[in-house]
Amino acid sequence: MTVGFPVRGRSWRSLRKQMKHMCKDDLNWRRGRHSAYVWYANDEIKRVAQNAYNMFMTENGLGKRVFHSLRQMHADVVQMVLVLLGGPDGAGQMSSGGTESIFLATKAARDWARQRKPHVKTPEIIAPHSAHPAINKTAHYLGMKIKRVPVGSDFRADPHAMAAAVTSNTVMLYASAPAFSLGVIDPVEQMGVAAQKHNLWLHVDACVGGILGPFVRRLGHPVPGFDFSVPGVSSISADLHKSGYTPKGASTVLFRSPELQEYSGFDFDDWPSGRYQSLTFTGTNPGGAIAAAWAVMNYLGEEGYLRIAETVMNIRRHFEANLRRLKLHVWGKPDLWAVAYGSDIIDIMTVASEMRARGWAVAPVRRPPGIHFMPTPVHEPYIKEYFSALEASIDAVGRTSSAAGMQVDYA
Ligand SMILES: Cc1ncc(COP(=O)(O)O)c(C=O)c1O
């Protein structure tokens, strides 16, 4: 059925009814069926976020000169993340998400290199194979070249291989904290040494781990360094709408200094309305996302984030114990809450299809073959159901040796 532009408006009651109907077959994240897309802690946080979002839904984050409230909240949010990650006062910006933050950092690296390395015509980025595709998208948009280098046997970036791939055109090294697929943090310290040696920009994609990772460390887990305390780190992207548990449309990009941040900006005045300066890719941006991030972060405070960190690390512990019981193994040594698991004797990709047929939206990992799991507090009561479905899926596939010869291909 084609739908045209409605001639007459309809009541909210009827729209709501239709929308409820439309989402009846959606992923049931409220029952923990997801392993990506949704970061949800509890209904209380949702209410705070919703109220704050609604209060500023109509205001425009672009107009910080006139919306003093949003300017203040934006400054507070950025400052909170800078404090968390050891950055200098004021050297950061909110953006619409991880991809935009990565874009802004990479644009800064490219423009920095235009000044510092004027001989470079096609600037190159060197990233581990495990990096999120957002960096390829960015390189594509910015006319940069990207080389993906195989990870080491621990599935982390291999700093020696990356250093060996550096050419006179290289401007940027890229690390993840953690990488999405297996949840491992790259050896940022060693990469920082290489970046300094070759005079390169080092970006740390902490889109997943940037907000909650420091709290996991405070709980006593050995989280490797990935913030500005590591020499050589030039910029960090840290998403609020992921492990900051704020509504979508909210990330941060931080720089080692305000001078480095300046390279991310855009400044133009050859049009009728005068000077247009911007530190983001988007123009108009949602006041609601800024306000909700501010409210959620202040609502939770350190205590709230520590509680969430404890919950997700407990889920992971429980999850891993169940994996051992089923003779499945976790790939690598994940540093935070996200894990991926596989098997030498079970065809894990077919198990993933069986899980999906049972209503679990598991995310597959291709290399090495596995299933990814990103715990959030909403998963806690459903781990038992997850493992019942997993056992049934394994039974359906069978434990044979047909998968035993499956080679792990790191490249
Ligand atoms: C490690 C990592 N970086 C970047 C991104 C991109 O973030 P966004 O989808 O918010 O643009 C993601 C998304 O999952 C991610 O996991």
PDBQT file of the ligand as one rigid body, heavy atoms in Angstrom, charges set to zero:
ROOT
HETATM    1  C1  LIG A 501      33.705   1.267  18.715  1.00  0.00    +0.000 C 
HETATM    2  C2  LIG A 501      32.662   2.080  18.002  1.00  0.00    +0.000 A 
HETATM    3  N1  LIG A 501      33.006   3.223  17.400  1.00  0.00    +0.000 NA
HETATM    4  C3  LIG A 501      32.125   3.986  16.740  1.00  0.00    +0.000 A 
HETATM    5  C4  LIG A 501      30.803   3.625  16.645  1.00  0.00    +0.000 A 
HETATM    6  C5  LIG A 501      29.831   4.496  15.872  1.00  0.00    +0.000 C 
HETATM    7  O1  LIG A 501      28.930   5.108  16.739  1.00  0.00    +0.000 OA
HETATM    8  P1  LIG A 501      27.522   5.722  16.234  1.00  0.00    +0.000 P 
HETATM    9  O2  LIG A 501      26.721   4.549  15.756  1.00  0.00    +0.000 OA
HETATM   10  O3  LIG A 501      26.982   6.375  17.458  1.00  0.00    +0.000 OA
HETATM   11  O4  LIG A 501      27.797   6.678  15.153  1.00  0.00    +0.000 OA
HETATM   12  C6  LIG A 501      30.382   2.444  17.257  1.00  0.00    +0.000 A 
HETATM   13  C7  LIG A 501      28.987   2.008  17.179  1.00  0.00    +0.000 C 
HETATM   14  O5  LIG A 501      28.610   0.968  17.645  1.00  0.00    +0.000 OA
HETATM   15  C8  LIG A 501      31.333   1.638  17.958  1.00  0.00    +0.000 A 
HETATM   16  O6  LIG A 501      30.981   0.485  18.542  1.00  0.00    +0.000 OA
ENDROOT
TORSDOF 0
